[in-house]
Amino acid sequence: MDSYAWIELFLGGEKGRNVKRLIGDADEVRTPDIVLAEVARKYLREEVDETRIRERLETIRSASSIVPIDNAVAFQAGKAFLELAEKAKKERGKSPGLFDAIVLATARVYDSRIITGDEHFKTLTETISI
């Protein structure tokens, strides 16, 4: 699960309903640990109440397995970042962040798919677009 997907789930719109359905249909849901920080950062920038932020982070923890950045993910993240940067350059798109590379690396290490609406992942085989 990417930050984008969790945020859409919390917004509760059509994309959020798609995320909820995908989570319900999944055998296992994984969230890279860095996604927790990215979600918290977004809500803090938007001045969301800290209690509400903590509740949302706990929802993510209870609804998915939190995956740490271990050596395998770290190594793959370095490779994924270079790949995403090259892809963005070719497509004249926005440069990816390390967050994006870690999400992609986690999906690859755990042979999983990424639930997201993030443009960086749009054409990748690992992506389930919402």
C-alpha positions as CSV (number, residue, x, y, z in Angstrom):
1,M,0.0,0.0,0.0
2,D,1.3,3.4,-1.0
3,S,0.6,6.6,1.0
4,Y,-1.6,7.8,-1.9
5,A,-3.9,4.8,-1.4
6,W,-4.2,5.2,2.4
7,I,-5.0,8.9,2.1
8,E,-7.7,8.1,-0.5
9,L,-9.1,5.5,1.8
10,F,-9.4,8.1,4.6
11,L,-11.0,10.6,2.3
12,G,-13.8,8.1,1.6
13,G,-14.5,9.0,-2.0
14,E,-14.7,6.7,-5.0
15,K,-11.0,6.0,-5.0
16,G,-11.1,5.2,-1.3
17,R,-13.9,2.8,-1.8
18,N,-11.8,1.1,-4.5
19,V,-8.9,0.8,-2.0
20,K,-11.2,-0.6,0.7
21,R,-12.5,-3.3,-1.8
22,L,-8.9,-4.1,-2.9
23,I,-7.8,-4.5,0.7
24,G,-10.8,-6.7,1.4
25,D,-10.0,-8.9,-1.6
26,A,-6.3,-9.2,-0.8
27,D,-4.7,-12.3,0.8
28,E,-2.2,-10.0,2.6
29,V,-1.8,-6.3,2.8
30,R,1.7,-4.8,3.3
31,T,2.7,-1.2,4.0
32,P,6.3,0.0,4.0
33,D,7.1,1.5,7.3
34,I,8.2,4.8,5.6
35,V,4.5,5.2,4.5
36,L,3.6,5.9,8.1
37,A,6.0,8.9,8.2
38,E,4.8,10.1,4.8
39,V,1.1,10.0,5.9
40,A,1.9,11.7,9.2
41,R,3.9,14.4,7.3
42,K,1.0,15.1,5.0
43,Y,-1.5,15.5,7.7
44,L,0.8,17.6,9.9
45,R,1.3,20.0,6.9
46,E,-2.5,20.2,6.7
47,E,-2.7,20.9,10.4
48,V,-4.8,17.9,11.1
49,D,-5.4,17.2,14.8
50,E,-2.6,15.1,16.2
51,T,-5.1,12.7,17.8
52,R,-6.7,12.1,14.4
53,I,-3.3,11.5,12.8
54,R,-2.3,8.9,15.5
55,E,-5.7,7.2,14.9
56,R,-5.1,7.0,11.2
57,L,-1.6,5.6,11.7
58,E,-3.0,3.0,14.0
59,T,-5.6,2.1,11.4
60,I,-2.8,1.5,8.9
61,R,-1.0,-0.7,11.4
62,S,-4.1,-2.7,12.2
63,A,-5.2,-3.2,8.6
64,S,-1.8,-4.2,7.2
65,S,1.6,-5.7,7.9
66,I,4.2,-3.0,8.4
67,V,7.3,-3.9,6.4
68,P,10.7,-2.5,7.6
69,I,13.4,-1.2,5.4
70,D,15.9,-4.1,5.6
71,N,19.0,-4.7,3.5
72,A,17.1,-6.3,0.7
73,V,14.6,-3.4,0.5
74,A,17.3,-0.8,0.8
75,F,19.3,-2.3,-2.0
76,Q,16.3,-2.6,-4.3
77,A,15.2,1.0,-3.4
78,G,18.5,2.3,-4.7
79,K,17.9,0.4,-8.0
80,A,14.2,1.4,-8.1
81,F,15.1,5.1,-7.6
82,L,17.4,5.1,-10.6
83,E,14.7,3.4,-12.6
84,L,11.9,5.7,-11.6
85,A,14.2,8.8,-12.2
86,E,15.0,7.6,-15.7
87,K,11.3,6.9,-16.4
88,A,10.4,10.4,-15.2
89,K,13.0,11.9,-17.4
90,K,11.8,10.0,-20.5
91,E,8.2,10.9,-19.8
92,R,9.1,14.5,-18.9
93,G,7.4,13.9,-15.6
94,K,8.0,14.9,-12.0
95,S,11.1,13.5,-10.4
96,P,10.4,10.6,-8.0
97,G,11.2,10.7,-4.3
98,L,13.0,8.2,-2.2
99,F,9.6,7.3,-0.7
100,D,8.4,6.1,-4.1
101,A,11.5,4.0,-4.6
102,I,11.1,2.3,-1.2
103,V,7.4,1.5,-2.0
104,L,8.4,0.0,-5.3
105,A,11.3,-1.9,-3.8
106,T,9.1,-3.3,-1.1
107,A,6.7,-4.6,-3.7
108,R,9.5,-6.2,-5.6
109,V,11.2,-7.8,-2.6
110,Y,7.8,-9.3,-1.4
111,D,6.6,-10.1,-4.9
112,S,3.6,-7.8,-4.3
113,R,1.5,-5.2,-6.2
114,I,1.3,-1.5,-5.3
115,I,-2.1,0.0,-4.7
116,T,-1.8,3.6,-5.7
117,G,-2.8,6.5,-7.9
118,D,0.7,8.0,-7.9
119,E,1.8,8.9,-11.5
120,H,5.3,7.5,-10.8
121,F,3.9,4.0,-10.8
122,K,1.4,4.4,-13.6
123,T,2.9,2.1,-16.2
124,L,4.7,-0.4,-14.0
125,T,3.6,-4.0,-13.9
126,E,3.5,-4.0,-10.1
127,T,0.8,-1.3,-10.1
128,I,-2.9,-1.6,-9.3
129,S,-4.2,1.9,-10.1
130,I,-7.1,3.2,-8.1
